[in-house]
Amino acid sequence: MYKKRPNTLYCFSPPVMIATMAIEVALAIITIFRKKSPLKNIASITLILLAVFQLAEYLVCRSYPGLDSVLVSKTGFVAITLLPPLGIHTANIIAKRQHNWSIYASYLLAVGFIGYFVFVPDSIVASICTGNYIIFNFASGAGMAYSVYYFTLLGCLLALTLYLAATQKQNNLKKAQGLLALGALSFLIPTAVFYLIFAQTTSSIPSVMCGFAVIYAVILTFGVVPLCKESK
């Protein structure tokens, strides 16, 4: 057992949450001010949504007077629900498949869960800040359904990027697909390891995963987007 000390900087503590948010906002600004690129808009949206979730976590942990932590948590989940479809959309744009069916299917699934968070009052019952990450308590059965949605789409993203990389003729776009897959793995693998070693409930996974997702944000900004930019 480790005792929590006020000045200890834990891996996913509020100071780290706000620092992670600042990094993601800075990366979004860098991306927004890049020269024209087919990935510019979608990458910027991805980075902003990652930052929104970090801000939501920070606000939950700080418990400001009058702030509804459940409403804040729902806002954060609306943001991250769009991340897997945005990843699939990104892979298709790199491959110049702007209207592929996988884009529409993934967004349709996301809209279903967003509607659930927005319109069902008890979709998230409570949000608990442990000091190192946040535990989100869903309504009965909803957590499992959301996990199936999230990890299924992330699995589809990995499979799609590998397929498109194998069939892509342009080397820069092949590398971009490979980096997109690496970006997804960069937070999936550490999250799995962290969970197996430290976490005691699956309810902490969204918080831990989005902490590691800053690695994906860096790869997207400085790896994937510049490579795609080279292709005309």
C-alpha positions, 0 to 999 in steps of 0.5 A, spaced: 500 500 500 502 506 498 500 512 502 498 518 498 501 525 500 499 532 498 505 533 494 506 527 490 505 527 483 501 521 481 501 518 474 494 520 473 493 526 478 489 532 477 496 536 476 497 531 470 490 531 467 491 539 467 498 538 464 496 533 459 490 537 457 495 543 456 499 539 451 493 537 447 491 544 446 498 546 444 498 540 439 491 542 436 493 549 435 499 547 432 495 542 427 490 548 426 495 553 424 499 548 419 498 549 412 493 546 408 492 538 409 487 533 408 488 531 415 488 538 418 481 538 421 480 531 423 486 531 427 485 538 430 478 535 432 481 529 435 486 533 439 481 538 442 476 532 444 482 529 448 483 535 451 476 536 453 476 529 457 482 531 461 479 538 463 472 534 465 476 529 469 480 535 472 473 538 474 471 532 477 477 531 481 477 539 484 469 539 485 468 546 485 462 548 488 455 548 484 459 544 479 455 537 477 460 532 476 456 527 473 454 532 468 461 534 467 463 526 466 457 526 461 461 531 457 467 528 457 464 521 455 461 525 449 468 527 447 471 520 447 466 517 444 467 520 438 475 518 438 474 511 435 470 513 429 475 519 428 481 514 428 477 510 422 475 516 419 483 518 419 485 512 416 480 512 410 482 519 409 489 517 408 487 512 403 483 517 400 477 513 401 473 519 404 466 516 403 467 509 405 462 505 409 466 504 415 466 511 416 458 512 416 457 505 420 462 508 426 459 514 427 452 511 427 454 507 433 458 513 436 451 517 435 447 512 439 452 512 445 452 520 445 444 520 445 445 515 451 449 519 455 445 526 453 438 523 454 438 518 459 439 521 466 442 515 470 447 513 464 453 515 469 451 514 476 457 517 479 464 519 478 469 518 484 476 521 484 481 517 487 487 522 487 490 518 481 485 516 476 477 517 476 472 511 477 466 512 473 460 508 475 455 507 469 448 504 469 447 497 470 450 493 464 451 500 460 459 500 462 460 493 459 456 495 452 460 501 452 467 497 453 464 492 447 463 498 443 470 502 444 474 496 444 471 493 438 472 500 434 479 500 436 480 493 434 477 495 427 481 501 427 488 497 428 485 492 422 483 497 418 490 501 418 494 494 417 490 493 411 490 500 408 498 500 409 499 493 406 495 495 400 498 503 399 503 504 394 505 511 396 511 510 401 509 516 405 501 514 406 504 507 408 508 510 413 502 514 416 497 508 416 503 504 420 504 510 425 496 511 426 496 504 428 502 505 433 499 511 436 493 506 437 497 501 440 501 506 444 495 507 449 492 501 448 498 496 451 500 501 456 493 501 459 492 494 459 499 493 463 497 498 468 490 495 469 493 488 470 498 491 475 494 496 479 487 497 477 481 494 481 475 495 477 474 496 469 471 503 471 478 506 471 480 504 464 477 510 461 481 515 465 487 511 465 487 510 457 486 517 456 492 519 460 496 515 455 492 517 449 497 524 449 502 519 446 497 518 440 496 525 440 504 527 439 504 521 434 498 524 430 501 531 430 508 530 428 508 523 425 501 522 421 499 529 419 505 531 416 506 525 412 499 525 409 501 533 408 506 530 403 501 527 398 497 531 393 
